[in-house]
Amino acid sequence: MSIETAVDSYLRHVSIERGLAANTVAAYRRDLVIYADWLSFSGLDDLRGVSSAHISEFVRFLGTREEAPLTASSVARILSSVRGFHRFLLEESVVETDVAYDTKPPKLGSRLPKAISIEQVNALLAATDGDEVQQLRDKALLELLYATGARVSEVVTLNVDDVLEEDVVRLTGKGSKQRIVPLGSFARAAIDSYLVRARPLLSVRGSATPALFLGMRGARVSRQNAWLIIKAAAERAELTVEVSPHTLRHSFATHLLAGGADVRVVQELLGHSSVATTQIYTLVTADTLRDMYTTAHPRAR
């Protein structure tokens, strides 16, 4: 089996049998193209000839290549794709051993999620106030992102029927796993206004689609559209920090934990498979408490 054929087989496997999202499969493809190109450059055209030493050399290459060396996090991501690929090759009996199993990724620095304050969130949301069609759409989009902590990919794939009557929304996350997340009163009001006063006007501009959020031409809003909507709102709010769709997800989790929410509940709301991922946000709130203590306590310094 050629390397190219093996890569295609693996991508079909993660897409069909494991049900991974299209964006995740595309990321795997990009990573494995880099790996396949390196194997070819190194004269390795038979996967059975790849050794653990080759995997280690590939990792070193990623971090030291003359043209755009990758950060530790990027190297770790690509290695994860390569390890999944080699595990698949072993399961399919293409190779006799998993040569990537013991290869360790480079150590990552402790990087905490970037959240903005509640005041900054309020300013961001206020920047979408108005009765115009686009303002109503943008308000509903941003309120939903902050109210649910949803990934932007989950929000742009929402259909109208996913907003349920019980003031909850049905989100479809990684691996096509669905979860039900409550909507706060502000988000619910913004969505209702958008559905009644704006979406019908946008819908007639394009072909019939069940999509919840529509662009100005009537088509489903894309991830890039959502990013631009948030960026424009941040500029109008004159925020001095970088704001992205994921910023609202981070802020959602951080503000819930700071308000006393149980980490297991936040885990369910975010759709994290492991509570360890959610616990990263507790470090953010601990840092905030420490800063406040240092500033306010007379004997803290």
N, C-alpha and C positions, 0 to 999 in steps of 0.2 A: 504494500500500500504506500503510495507516495505521500509526502508530507502534506501537500495541498489537499489531497483526498481525505487524509486523516483529520485535518482541521475542519473540513466541511462536514464530516461525519459527526465530529464532536459538537459543532454548532447546531446541527440538526437535533442532536441528543438533548442539549440544554434548552433548546427552544420548544421542542415537541414533548419530550418525555418529562422534563423537569418543569416546563411551563414558565421559563424565565421571560421577563419583559423584553420587548424588542430593543429597547435602549441598552439593556444589560448585554444582550447577545451581540449587539453592534460593538460594545466596548470590548468584549472578549475577542471579537474578530480583529479589531485594531491591534490589540496586544499580541495576538498569535501571528499576525502578519509580520510584526517586528521580529518575533522569535523565529519564524520560518525564514525570513530574509537573512537573519544572522546565521542560522544553520547552513543555508545555501552558501553564504560568503565563507563560512568555515570549512566548506567541502563535505558537509554531512548531508547526504541525500537519502540515508536509510535510518529510520527512527531507532532501529535495533542497535545502531552503532553509537547512539548518544549515551554518554555516561554522566554520573553525578558531577564529575570534574567539569564537563562541558556546561552543565547548568550553573555551576558556581562561576565559571568564566563568563557566561552570559550575563549574570547579575553584575559582575565587575564592569563589564562592557557598558551596561546601561548607565552606570553611575559615573563613568570616566570618559565616555566617548567625546571626541573633539567637537562634534556638531551637537549642540544642545544636550549636555549631560542631564540626566533626570534627577529629580529630588528623591529622597528616601521613600516618601509616600508613593510616588509614581512607580519606583522600582518594585516596591512591595506589592502594588496592585498588579503589575505585569507578571511578577513571579507567581502570584495567586492564580492567575489565568493559566500559566504554564503548568503549575502543579495540578490543577484540575484536568488539564489536557492529558498529562501523563498518567494520572489516575484512571482516566477513561481508557487510555491505550492498554493498560494492564487488565482492566475489567473485560475488554473486548479481545484479549489474548493477542493483540498486535505486538506487544513486547512481553518479555518474561519477568522483568522487574520494573518497579517504579523508581526511576533514577532521580526524580525531583523531590521525593518524599522528605529527605533529611535536609534539604537546602533551606537555610534560614534567611528571611528577609533582613535588610538593614534595619537597625534600631531607629524607631521614629521618636522624634521629640514630642513632649507632651503638648498637644495642641487642643486648646479648649474651644468649644463652639462659640461663634461670635453672635451675641445677642444684643439687642438694643433695649433701651429703657422703656418703661411703660409710657412715659411722656413722649418719647420719640415715636413709639407706635401710634399714639393718639394723633401726633402731628402728621404722620404719614397717612393715616386714614382720613384725617380732616382735609388733606390735599385733594381728595377725590369728591368732596362735597359738591352738589349741584344737581340740577334737574335735566341736564342734557343726556341724551342716550348713552354717549360714551362715559360720562361721569357715573351714571347709574350702574353701568356694567363694571367699571373699574372699582367702584365702591363695593359691590357685591363680591368681586373676585378677591380683593384684599381682605375684606372682613372674613370671608370664608377661610382663607389661608391662615389668618391669625387665630380664628376661633377654633380650628380643628387641628392645627399643626401638620396639615397634609403636605406631602411632597408636591411640587408643582406638576409633576407628571401625573399624579393622582387627580389633581383638580382639573387639568385640561382634558382628561378623558371622561370626566363626569357627564352623565346624561341627565336630562330634566327629571326622569323617574328616580334618580338616585337621591334626590332630596325628598325625604319621606315626611309624612304628615306629623309624625310624633316629634318634630323639631330635632331630627337627627339626619345625618347624611351617610350614605353607604359608599365607602371608599374601597377601591381595589388597589392593593399594594403590590410589593414584590412577590413574584411567584404566584400571581393571580389570587392572593389571599385577600378576602374581603373582611372589613371590620366596620362596625357602626360607631360613629362618633357624634356626640351631642353638638347642637348648634346653639350658641348663645343668642340672647334676644336681639342684640345689635346685628349679628350676621343674618339671622332669620328675617329681620325687617328689611335689611339691604337686599337680600335675595328676592323677597316678595316684591319689593318695589321694582327691581330689575325685571322679574318675570312678567309683571303686569304692564309696566310702562316702557320698557326698552326692548326686551327680547323679541316681541312680536314685530317690531319695526325692523330689527336686524334680520329676522328670519326670512322676510319676504325679499331680501336682497340676494339671497343665495338659494341653492337647492335644499330640499327638505332634509333636515338633520336633527337627530335627537339630542345633540350636544347642548349642555347647559350654557356654556359661555361661547358667545359668537363674536367674530370680528366684525369690523365695519362693513365688510362685503358679504356677511351672512355665513361664512365658513367657521368651522370650529377654531377657537383660539389655540395657537400653538405654544409650546414651551418658550420659544423665543419671543412671541408676542407678550406673554405673561411677564417675562423678564423686563421687556421694554416698558410695560405699563407700570411696573413697580419702580423702575429707574426714574421714569418721568415724574411719578408722585413724590419720590424722594427729593428730586431737584426742586419741585414746587414747595415742598416742606422745608427746604434749605437745610437738610440734614448734612452734617459734615462727615458722616461715616458711610462706608459702602453698604448698600442695602441690596439684597438679592432675594429671590423667593425662599431660599433656605434660611435666610436671616429671620424670617417670620416663623419658620418651624423651630429654630433654635430659641427664639424669644418666647414662643408658646410654652415650650418645655421648661425653660428657666423660670418664667413667671409663675407657672403652676407650682413648681417645687418650692419657690420662694414663698408662695402663699400657703404652703402646708400640705400640698397634695402628696399622696403616697407614691413612691417611685414605681410600684407595680401598676398602679392605675395609669400613670403617665406612659409606662411601657406599652400598655394596651392601646392607649390613644394614639401613640406614635406608630404602632405596628412594628415595634422592634421584636425580633425573635429572641433576643437575650436581654435580660435586665442589666447586664454589664454595660451594654451600649448606652442605656438610659442613664446609668449612674454617672456618666461623664458630666451630665448637667448638674449633679450635686456639687461637683468641684467648682462650677461657676458660681453657684449661690454661696458656697463657703468662702470663696474669694471676696465676694461682695460684703458678706458679714464681717470678714476680717478687716477690710478697708474701712468700713463704717466704724468698727470698734477702735481701730487705730486713730481715726480722726476725732472721735467723740469722747473717748474715755480719758480722764485727766492723768491716769497713770499707765497709759498704754505704751508710752514712749519714754 
